[in-house]
Every structure is written in C-alpha cells, then in structure tokens.
Amino acid sequence: MTRSATAVLYSKRKTPVLLVAIMFPLAAAAALYALPRGPEYKSELLAVYFILQVYQCITPIVFSWAFANTAGHTKKTTTTGMLYLGLTVGNIGGPFVYYSREAPYYHTGLTANLVVMCVLAGCVVFQMFYLRMLNLRNIKRRRDLGRTGTHVDLSLENSSNWAKLRAEQKEKNIGEGHEAEAEAYNANAFSDL
C-alpha cells in the first residue's frame, strides 16, 4: 500500500495508479482460473497468490479518490459511508460464491472476482472521463466569472507545500478582485446552513 500511495504522490494522478493496481489481481485471478492444480504447479500458484495480494492497494486509493472528488462535508461522509457499506457487503457475501464442491478450482468464485474487477476497472475509466468533463466545465465557469481557470488540487500535494500553493492561488485571484468573496464563502463551511 505504501508503494501505491507513493506512486500517487509522485505522479499526482490517482487514476493510472488505480488502474495498474487493478490489473495485478485481475491477471492473478485469471491465472488462478486457468492454472491446473497439483504439486508440480506449487511455485506458479504461490507466485499468483502473491500477485493477488496487490488488491489491498485498491481500497485506500478508491476511498481517497472518492473523498477528494466530493464537495461538502455531508456528501463526503455519505460517500465514504456508502463505499464502506459496499466493501463490507462484498466481504460478507464474497466467500459464499466459493463452493466447496468446486475445490480446488473454485471457478464460480474466480469468475465473480474477474467480473467484479472488470466492472471496477470500467467504473474507474468512466469516472476518469466524467471527472475530466466536470473539471473542464468548472474551468470554463471560473473563467466566465473572471477568475483564473486553474484550481490547485491540494489532495495530491505534500502538506508542507499547502501554504505556498494556497498563497499562489490567492494571489492569482486577488488581482481579479475575488478574495473577499472566497473568504466569505468559506467562512460558513461548517455552519450547518
């Protein structure tokens, strides 16, 4: 998980890191589905098992991605709660698709894993394009209001850089006369209005 977080911080992009993290367990589940069982395949099966463990990197990235792309405290907590609910339901229901009568191949369970990972990859790609469309719309909206089109995303920055980046963004908007408006808007962020 540390490597995926480091990759996100250095690349400043969550989507490619998330897609790469999804590809490992997807490939491992496909390999488990296709590989025969037996003592002569012990090394291959163990290698696939280790590759499958990359799935643990997916959850933190998905949670941070959803949290960073949701505005408003109530929406953030609701989104996080729904993600956690889905994770919990999946963890409870997942073992029930691994039937003991299919041992040692467990084709139904592995098929379910493959389908879920493909759906997740599709959702990530869809979300990437959807967020891109929303970002372009927001850039246009900010420019129409006379502000700079760019907005600094602090979620992908080191906290030691936040003050500097906020100052740069504020400086860009001060020249355009929007400083007081932004401060008034943010002053009531947690006022439950």
N, C-alpha and C positions, 0 to 999 in steps of 0.2 A: 504494500500500500504506500509505503514511503516513496518508492520509485515513481509511482503514478502521480503522487502529489508533487514531487519534484519536477516531473515532466510537464505537468500543468503550469507550475510556476515559471519554468524557463521558457516554455513555448507560448505562454499567455493564451492558450487555446485548450478548451476542455473537450470539444467535440472529437478532434483527431485522437487524443489520448484515450477517450472513452471508446471509440471505435476499435482501436488497437487492443484495448483491454477486453473487449467483447470477442474479438476474433480468436484469442487463445482458448477460452473454454468452449467456444463453438467448434473449433478444429479438434479439440480434445474429445468432446462428446461424439463428434463424427468418427474419430479414430476408435473410440471405445465401441461404437456401434458396429464398425467394420472389422475390428481385430478379432481373430479367433481366441479362444481361451485354452489354457494349458500351461504346464510348467516351462515349456520351451519359449513361451511368449512373456515370461515373467518380467524381463527387462523392459520390453516395449510397453507393457501395461503399466509398470511403475513410472516410466517416463511420462506417459499420457496422464497418469494420476497427478504428477507434479505440475504438468502444464495446466491441468484443470483447476488448480488452486489459484490461478490468476483471477478467477471470478471474484475473489474477495476485494479486488481493487475497484470493481464496478460500483458497488453501493455507495461508498463515500463520494465518488465523483458525481453520481446521479443526484444525491442529496444536495451537494454543494451547488451543482448546476441549477437545480430547481430553485434553491434558496436565492441564488444570485440573480435569477431571471424573474423573480416575483416581487412586485412592488407592494408595499404596505405590510404592516406587522401582522394583521389578522389573516391576510391572504398567505403570507409566508408560513404562519403556524398551521393553517388549514392544509396547505400544500404538503408541508412536511409530515403532518399527521396522516394524510391520505397515502403518501408514499410509504410511511411506516406500517400502516394498516395493510397495504398491498404486500409488503415484504413479509409481514407476519402471516398473512393468509397463505402466501406461497410457501413459506417454511413449514406451515402446518399441513397443507394439502400435498406438497411435493412428494413426500415419502409414499403416499397412497397410490402413486402410479408406478411404483416399483413392485411388481408382483413376484412373490416367492416362486411361483410356478414357472417363471421365465428365467430363473437363475441358471447359469451365471451371466446371461446375455442382457437381460432386462431391456429388451427392445422398446417396450411401451414407455418406460421411464426416460430412456435416452432420446426417444422420438419427441417426448414432451419437452425435454431440455433443449433439443435442437429447435423446435418450434418457438419456444419462449425466447431463446437467444436471437433467432432471426427476427422475431417481432420487435424485440428490444433494439436491434440494430436498425430496423426500419423506422422505429419511433425516433431514434437519435438523429437519423438523416432527415426525417420530416421536421423535427424540432429545429435542426440547424437551419434549414431553409426558411421556416416560419419566423425564427428569431431574426434572421437576416432581413426578411421583409419588414418586420416591425422596426428594426433598427434604422433601415433606410427611411421609413415613414417618419420616425421620430427626428431624424436628422433634418428632413425636409420641414417638419413642423417647427423645429427650433430655428431654422434659417428664416422661415416665414415670419417668426416673431422678432427677427433682428438679432438673434443670438448666434454664437458660433455653432456650427453643425456638429462638431465633435463633442463627445462627452467622455470623461475619464472613467473607466471601469476599475474601481479600486479593489474589486473582489479578486483580481488576478495579480495584484501588486503586493510587494512586501510592505508590511506596516511601517517600516522605517521611511518609506517613500511617500506615505499618505499626505503628510503635511505639505511637502513640496508640490505634489500633484494637485492637491486642493487649492493651494495658493496660485498655481499656474492657471487652473480653470477659473478661479475667481477673478484673476487679473484679466483674462480674456473677456469675461462678462462685465467687469467694471466699466471698461471702455464703452460698453454698449448700454450702460445705464440700468442694468438688471440686478444689481447687488441687493438693493433693499427689498425688491420683490422676492428674491430667492430666500433671504433671511426670514421674511415674514411668513412665507410658505412653510419653511422647515421649523419655525418656532412652535407650531402646533402639531407636530408629527405624532406625538403620543397623548394628545389631549382628549381623545375619545369623542371627537365632534361628529 
